[in-house]
Structures are given as C-alpha cells and as structure tokens.
Amino acid sequence: MRAVRRPGAYVCGIDAAMDVIGGKWKVLILWALDEKPFRFGELRRAVPGVTEKVLSSHLKELEEDGIVHREEYAEVPPRVEYSLTPRGVALNEALEPLGAWGREHVQPGTPAHSP
C-alpha cells in the first residue's frame, strides 16, 4: 500500500481520503465493484464514459492503495478479475452517506426528504 501520493502531510482525514478517491471515476469504479467482481471490459461497460487508459490507471492506483484486489486466473485465455478488498468495502460504506446526500439534495427526481 502506498503511504502518501503527494508531498507533505495531510491536513485531516478527509484530505487523506480524497487523495485516495479523488477524481470523477474512482468512486464510480468503487460503486460498480461493490455489486460484484468484474473483468476489465465488464467494468468499463459498467462505468460509462471512462476510457481504457483512465480505468487502467485508476485500477492500478486503487490496487496500490489496498482498495482493489486484482486476481489473475491461470486459464487460456487469461482471465483477470477486480474486486474490493475489505479496506475497499469499508471505504464504500464510508461513502454511502455522501451518496445519500447527493440523492437527497442534488439528484433530479428524488424527493427532498427521502431516506
């Protein structure tokens, strides 16, 4: 696991967490992997709009941070699956209140006071 990606100390826990999940695609990758393990192509289809290059880069970073597990199967043709580690599951659980806030306050068509 990578300790710190950028120089200097973090100001707070949110600062550290944002360093791990920062950007548009990482939280969407985590959300998709919360459903089930995915092969690369399946995951790319599950996260519409992400490019192969960005998905590959983000998966490598999330793997280095101990959030995503990459499993290689010794098969012909070769098969690789990505899944969440226990640390990734805990991160998704921490992100759930943020998703609830987005559904309540931002997402169109959602009642203002729904759970």
N, C-alpha and C positions, 0 to 999 in steps of 0.2 A: 504494500500500500504506500502511496506517495504521501509524505508528510505535509508539504506545503508546495503549491504550484507557483506561487509568486513570492517575490522577496518581501521581507518584513513580517511582523506579527499581525495576527487578526485582531480587530477591534472588539468583536463579540462573536457569539456563536452563530448568529445569522450571517455575519460576514464569512465565516468559515464554511457554512452550509452553502451559501451562494457560490463560493469558489468551486464546489463540487457539482452543483446543479445549474450553474449559470448558463444562460443562452436559451434560445427558443426550443431546442429539440430534446435536450436531456430529460426534462420532466415528462415529455410525451413518450420517450423511449421507456422510461420507468413505468409510466402508466400502462403501456402496452404489455410490458414484461410482467406486470402484476397479474395479468389474466392467465398467462401460461408461458412456457419456454417457446422461443421462436428460432427458426433458422433465419439467416441474414435476409434472404429475399422476402420471406413472410413478414419479417419485422419492417422491412422497407415499405411493404404494402400497407401494413398496419399503422404506419406513421406517414400519411400522405404529405407530399411536398419535400420531404427530406431527400437530399442527394446521397448517392452511394458513398461519396468521399466524406461527407459530413457524418453520416451514420457510422461508417467505419472508424473515423477519428473519435467520435463520441463514445463508441463502444470500447475502444482501447483505453480511453481516459477513465471511463466508469469501471473497467476491469482493474486498472492500476489503483484506483481508489477503493477497491474492495466492495463495490456496489453490484457489479455484474459478474457472473461466472460464465466462462466460455468453455464448453465441453466439446472435445473433438472425439468422434467415434471412428474406430479403425474399420471402416467399411469401404466398399467400392460401389459407387463413387463415394469419396469422402463426405462426411456429414458433420456439421458444426452447429451446436445449439447454444443460445444465450438464455440465461435465466438470472433471476435475482438471488443474491446471497442473503443470509439473514440480516446483514447490515443494510442491503438494498430494500428488504421488506420493511425494516424499521424506518428507513427514510421515507418510503411511500406512506407509511402510517403517519409520519410527521407532516407530510404534505396534504393529507386528507382534509384538515381544517381549512387550508388555503383553497383547495378545490371547492369546498362548501361555500366559502366566502365568495368565490367567483361566480358560482351558480346563483347565489342569492342576490348579489349586487351588480353583476355585470352581464351574465349570460341572458340574451334576449329570450323572452317567452317563459321565463321562470318567475313564479310568483315571488314577490318581495319578501315574504315571511315563511317560505317553505323550509323544512329541516334539511 
